[in-house]
C-alpha cells in the first residue's frame, strides 16, 4: 500500500504551460532505469475517440463502463470505422501504460479532448535537500498533470489543468522546495495520492 501525498503547484487553462511546468519539476528528478510515463484520456464524442485511436493505434481503447459487452478490440474497430453505435458506449477511454519518457507526450497533448485526462511520470527519485536535512527519496516520487478536471483522482470537471508533485507522506517540505526550484508554489492543500 502506498502512502503518497500530492500537492497542486500550478493550475492553468493552457495545457502546454502545464506540461512545461511538469518538465521543470522533472528536470530536478534523478531518473531510474525505468523512468516512464503513463496516461489516460476520456473521449466524450466519436470524433475525440477517433483522434485518440489515430494518435495511439496500439494503445488500449475501451469503454469507461467495465460491464459493457464490447471487448477492447471491438471498441477500437467501432471507433476507427466511425460506427455510430459507439455513441451508446461513450465515454471511451484511452489507456497508455509504462512508456519511455519522451515517447508519447506531444501526441498525447495534441489529442486531448474535452474529457478528463492525466499523465504521470514515475520511476525516479527526488534529490537530496541538505539544507532541509532530506536524503534522496524514490518512494512515492511522481509528477502528475490532470487535464480538464481538478483532484488527483480527476473527480471534479474543470476547464483548466493542474500539475501535482507527489511525495512521501510527511515530506511536504521537499515538495514545497521542488516547487520553488521549478518557479512554482503550492496553490492548494495536500491531497491523498496513491
N, C-alpha and C positions, 0 to 999 in steps of 0.2 A: 504494500500500500504506500503510495507516495504522499508526500507532505508539502507539495509546492504551494506557494502563495504567489499572487501576481499583483502587480501594481500598474495602473494605467499611466503612461507618461506622455501621450500625445493623442489628441482627438482632432481629426481634420476631415473636411469633405473631399480633400484631394488624395486619392489613393496612392499616387506617385510620391507625395510628401510623406505619407505613412511608410511606404517602402524605403525611402531614403533614410528616414529616422531609424528604422529597424536595421538597416545596413550600418549606420554609425554605431549602433549598440553592438552589432555582431563583429565589428572591427576590433572591439575590446576583448572578444572571446578567444579562448585557446582551443582550436579545433582538435577533435579526436579523430581517429581513423575513419569513423563512420559519420562524420559531420553531415547531417542531411536535413531535408525539408519534406514536410507532408502538407497536404492541402485538401480542402473540401469546399465545394460551392453548390448552392442550390439554384436550379433553374425554375423559374415560375411560368415560363412560356415555352412553346415549342421552339421558337427562334433562339432563345437563350440556350436551350438544350442542344440544338444543332450546332451552335457556336462552340459549346463545350466538347461535343463529340468530334468536331473537326480539329480543334486545337490539341486534343489528347486522345488519339484513336486507340491507344492501348490501355487507357485508364478505365476503372470500373465506373459504369453509369447505371444507376439503379433508382428505384422509386424510394421516396422517403418512408413510405409505409411498408414495413417488412412483411406484412401479411398479404400484400398483393400477389397474384398468381404469376406475374411475369418474371422470368429469370433476368439476370443482368444482360445476357446476350439478347433476349427478346426486346428489352427496353432499348438497347443500343440500335438494334435493327429498325425498330419503330421510329426512333428519333432520326436516324440517318435517312430513312425513306420519306420522312415528313408525314408519317401516318397520323392522321388527326385523332386516332384512338389514344395517342399519348396524352391528350388533354385530360382524359379521365384519370391518368396516373400521376399527374403533376401534384406536387413538385418532384422533379427529377434531381438526383444528387450525383455529382462527380466526386470521386474519391481517389486521391493520389497519395500513396504511402512510401515513405523512406526512399526518396530520390536524392541523388547527389546535389549538394548546394550549387546553385547556378544553372541547373538543368531545366527548371520549369518556371521560374519566377516571372519572366517577361511575358510568356504565353499566358500564364495564369492571370496576371493583371489585365491583359488585353481582353480576356473573355469573361471577366466578372460581370454579371448582370445585376438585376435588382434584388436578388435574394441574398440571404446571409451567406457568408463565406469566411474562411480563415486560412492562414498559412502559419505554420510553426516550424521553427528551426530547433534542432536538438543534437545531442552527442557532441557537446563541447563543455569546457569548464569556464567558470568566471575567474578572472585573475585575482591574485592576492592583492589586498589593500593594506599594506603595512601600517599606514597611519591610523587605520581603524582596528588594527590587530587581527585582520582577517586573512586566512590562508586561501590558497586556490580551492575552489569548490566546483565539483561537477554534478553533485546530486541536485536535482530539481532546477537545473540551469536550462532555460528555454527563452526564446523570443517569439512572440505571437502577434499577429495582426488579425483583428476581426473586422470584417467589411460589412457595411450596411446593417450594423447592429451594435449593441452595447453588451458588455459582460463577457467574461472568459468563455462561458458556455453558450454564447450567442442568443441569450434569452429575449432581449429587447430590440425590436426592429428600430432602425435609425437611418438617417440619410448621411451619416458620416462613418468614419473608420477609426479604430482605436489600436494603438500599439501598447503591448504589455511586456514587462520584464517579469519573468518567473524566477523564483528564488526559493531557497530552503526556508521553511518556517522559522521565524525568529531572526532572519538575516536581512531585515528591511534596510538597515544602514548600507549594506552592499548595493541593494537595488537603487537606493537614492543616489549613491556615489556613481553607479553606472549611468544613471540618467544624466547627472551633471556632466560627466565626461563626454556624453554624446550631445550636449547642448540642450537637454530636456529637463523636465522636472515632473514629479508626481502630480497628477491632476485629479486624483480621486482616492478613495480608500482602498486598502489592501483587500483583494478578493481571494477566495479559495481557488486554487489552481486544480491540478490533478495529480 
